[in-house]
């Protein structure tokens, strides 16, 4: 189910209630609620930007330390549009700094609460800008890669890059910084998520292709894909790029294939292992 309503479909992860109970028992309720409030506002920044562009939003899942907005947009929105949605989260923290500064000029909020909010606001902002998928910084790296590479390759490079960066930062934290269990746990969680994403990378690629075949490619630029008669259909589909339309130029045959025909051969005719020569013969 997708939502275009301005009210976000918020879901609280079961781990949130465990942290809330622990906070009550340990006297850390204020700190946890401030942290959760900042995370909520961060995700609302993503949500409002996506709602503005009429994205199909499934839900906003929230933990204590972070959250994720799940959508039905799988790499087929304009890169500029997606960049705005990604940056809308970090932009909220800049607004929060201004709000906290104004509150400091009053006595409406205790100084301890403001100091805690400043600390968590800075921590979440910096952490989210790390170039590790699925953090906002990692998503921006993915957008940059997809401007230069086909979608399938850009996604694979992003996950590989994220794993290297995550491992490097984890090593630095363990060696050079005072050990903090929460930081190490979050980095290990991100590495685990990247491992899972690597395992399902082909599924992510197929999801991109299916949505592209269903709704058509975005963008006005047309980039030719040059293929020989023995080039496989999957090799052609693997060269599809975001925000580009494609025509497949068959070398030595003076023929051009439409990308929609190739997509239909894959999804409708189930000819995943056919070649360009097979497609030409089928077209006649």
C-alpha positions in Angstrom: 0.0 0.0 0.0 1.3 3.4 -0.9 0.5 6.8 0.5 0.1 10.3 -1.0 -1.6 11.6 2.2 0.4 14.3 4.0 0.1 12.2 7.2 3.2 9.9 7.3 2.6 6.1 7.6 4.8 5.8 10.7 5.7 2.5 12.2 7.7 1.9 15.4 10.2 -0.9 15.3 9.7 -3.4 18.2 13.2 -2.5 19.4 12.0 1.0 20.1 9.8 -0.3 22.9 12.7 -2.2 24.4 14.8 0.9 24.4 12.0 2.9 25.9 11.6 0.4 28.7 15.3 0.4 29.4 15.3 4.2 29.4 12.5 4.3 32.0 14.3 1.8 34.2 17.7 3.5 34.0 16.5 7.1 34.3 17.5 8.0 30.7 14.0 8.7 29.5 14.8 12.4 28.6 17.8 11.5 26.6 16.1 8.8 24.6 13.0 10.9 23.9 15.2 13.8 22.7 17.1 11.5 20.5 13.9 9.9 19.1 12.4 13.3 18.5 15.4 14.4 16.4 15.3 11.1 14.4 11.5 11.6 13.8 12.0 15.2 12.5 14.9 13.9 10.3 12.6 11.3 8.7 9.8 13.9 8.4 12.2 15.9 6.2 12.6 13.0 3.9 8.9 12.3 4.0 7.7 15.8 3.2 10.1 16.1 0.2 9.0 12.8 -1.1 5.3 13.7 -0.6 5.9 17.0 -2.5 7.2 15.0 -5.5 4.3 12.5 -5.1 6.4 9.5 -4.4 4.7 6.3 -3.5 5.6 5.9 0.2 5.0 2.6 1.9 5.9 3.5 5.4 8.4 5.3 7.7 10.0 2.8 10.1 11.5 4.3 13.2 14.0 3.0 15.7 15.5 5.0 18.6 18.8 5.7 16.8 17.5 6.1 13.2 14.8 5.4 10.8 14.1 4.6 7.1 11.5 5.7 4.7 10.4 2.9 2.4 9.1 3.8 -1.0 8.0 2.1 -4.2 10.5 4.3 -6.2 13.3 2.0 -7.3 15.9 4.1 -9.1 13.5 5.5 -11.7 13.0 9.0 -10.3 15.1 11.8 -11.6 18.5 12.0 -9.9 18.0 15.7 -9.0 14.6 14.9 -7.4 16.0 12.0 -5.4 19.0 14.2 -4.3 16.5 16.7 -2.9 14.6 14.0 -0.9 17.9 12.6 0.5 19.2 16.1 1.5 15.9 17.1 3.1 16.7 14.9 6.1 20.1 16.6 6.9 18.5 20.0 6.2 16.2 19.5 9.1 19.2 19.5 11.5 20.2 23.0 10.3 16.7 24.2 11.1 17.0 22.5 14.5 20.2 24.4 15.3 18.4 27.7 14.7 15.4 26.6 16.9 17.8 25.5 19.7 19.6 28.8 19.5 16.4 30.7 19.8 15.3 28.5 22.7 18.5 29.2 24.5 17.6 32.8 24.6 14.5 31.9 26.7 14.0 29.9 29.8 11.3 27.7 28.3 13.5 24.7 28.0 16.0 23.5 30.7 19.7 24.0 29.8 20.4 20.3 30.2 17.7 19.4 27.6 19.1 21.9 25.2 22.7 20.6 25.6 21.5 17.1 25.0 19.6 18.2 21.9 22.6 20.0 20.5 24.8 16.9 21.1 22.4 14.5 19.5 21.6 16.8 16.6 25.3 17.1 15.7 25.9 13.4 16.2 23.0 12.3 14.0 23.8 14.9 11.3 27.5 13.8 11.1 26.7 10.1 11.3 24.0 10.3 8.5 26.5 12.0 6.2 29.0 9.2 6.3 29.5 7.7 2.8 28.0 4.3 3.8 24.7 2.9 2.4 21.9 3.2 3.5 22.8 6.5 5.3 22.1 9.7 3.5 25.8 10.2 2.6 25.9 6.7 1.1 22.8 7.4 -1.0 24.4 10.6 -2.3 27.4 8.6 -3.3 25.1 6.2 -5.1 23.4 9.1 -7.0 26.8 10.3 -8.1 27.8 6.9 -9.3 24.6 6.4 -11.2 25.3 9.6 -13.2 28.4 7.9 -14.6 27.6 4.2 -14.6 24.8 1.9 -15.6 22.3 1.3 -12.7 23.4 -2.3 -12.1 27.1 -1.5 -11.9 26.6 1.7 -9.9 24.7 -0.2 -7.3 27.3 -2.9 -7.0 30.1 -0.3 -6.8 28.2 1.6 -4.1 27.8 -1.5 -1.9 31.4 -2.5 -2.3 32.5 1.1 -1.5 30.2 1.2 1.5 31.7 -2.0 2.9 35.2 -0.7 2.6 34.3 2.6 4.2 32.3 1.0 6.9 35.2 -1.4 7.8 37.7 1.4 7.7 35.7 3.7 10.0 35.0 0.7 12.4 38.7 0.0 12.5 39.5 3.7 13.2 36.9 3.8 16.0 38.2 0.7 17.7 41.9 1.8 17.5 41.9 5.6 17.7 38.8 6.6 19.6 37.5 5.6 23.1 35.4 2.5 22.7 31.7 3.1 22.6 29.4 0.1 22.3 26.7 2.0 20.6 29.0 3.4 17.8 30.5 0.0 17.2 27.1 -1.7 17.2 25.7 0.8 14.6 28.7 0.3 12.3 28.4 -3.4 12.6 24.7 -3.2 11.8 25.5 -1.1 8.7 28.1 -3.6 7.5 25.5 -6.4 8.0 22.9 -4.4 6.0 25.4 -3.9 3.2 26.2 -7.7 3.2 22.4 -8.4 2.8 22.1 -5.8 0.1 25.0 -7.4 -1.8 23.3 -10.7 -1.7 20.1 -9.3 -3.1 21.7 -7.0 -5.6 20.3 -9.0 -8.6 16.8 -8.6 -7.1 17.3 -4.9 -6.8 18.4 -4.7 -10.4 15.3 -6.7 -11.5 13.1 -4.3 -9.5 14.6 -1.4 -11.3 14.1 -3.0 -14.7 10.5 -4.0 -13.9 9.5 -0.5 -12.8 11.3 1.0 -15.8 9.4 -1.4 -18.2 6.1 -0.6 -16.5 6.3 3.2 -16.3 9.0 3.9 -18.9 12.4 5.6 -18.4 12.7 9.1 -17.1 14.9 11.8 -18.8 15.0 13.1 -22.3 18.6 12.2 -23.2 18.9 9.1 -25.4 22.1 7.1 -25.1 22.7 4.3 -27.7 23.8 0.9 -26.6 26.0 -0.9 -29.2 25.6 -4.6 -29.3 26.6 -7.5 -31.6 24.2 -10.2 -32.7 25.5 -12.6 -30.1 25.1 -10.1 -27.2 22.8 -11.6 -24.6 19.6 -9.8 -23.6 20.8 -9.6 -20.0 24.0 -7.9 -21.1 21.9 -5.2 -22.8 19.6 -4.7 -19.8 22.7 -4.4 -17.6 23.7 -1.3 -19.5 20.5 0.6 -18.8 21.2 3.9 -17.0 19.1 6.1 -14.8 17.5 9.2 -16.4 18.4 8.0 -19.9 16.5 6.5 -22.7 18.2 3.9 -24.8 18.2 2.6 -28.3 20.1 -0.6 -29.1 22.2 -0.4 -32.2 23.0 -3.8 -33.6 26.5 -3.7 -35.2 26.8 -5.2 -38.7 23.1 -5.6 -39.1 22.0 -2.0 -39.8 19.2 -2.5 -37.2 18.0 -0.7 -34.1 16.0 -2.2 -31.3 13.7 -0.3 -29.0 14.5 -0.7 -25.3 10.9 -1.5 -24.5 11.0 -4.4 -26.9 14.0 -5.8 -25.0 12.2 -5.3 -21.6 9.1 -7.1 -23.0 11.3 -10.0 -24.2 12.6 -10.4 -20.7 9.5 -9.9 -18.6 6.6 -10.9 -20.9 8.2 -13.5 -23.1 10.5 -14.9 -20.4 13.4 -15.0 -22.8 16.1 -14.1 -20.3 18.9 -15.9 -22.1 18.2 -15.0 -25.7 20.6 -13.0 -27.9 20.2 -9.9 -30.0 20.0 -12.2 -33.1 17.0 -14.0 -31.4 15.3 -10.7 -30.8 15.7 -9.6 -34.4 14.4 -12.9 -35.6 11.4 -12.7 -33.3 10.7 -9.2 -34.4 10.3 -10.2 -38.1 
